């Protein structure tokens, strides 16, 4: 009886995939100059305080 193991490298594959996504995210961040693009229009908030 041979003890064939299948899926022994699943954890390694997940780890490599997560590292790949992380490196791609950092590369995109650096490529865009470190600025996160705005998501939609930002609301303009104006607060008027009384002069005392």
MODELLER restraints for C-alpha pairs under 7 A, 6 or more apart:
rsr = mdl.restraints
at = mdl.atoms
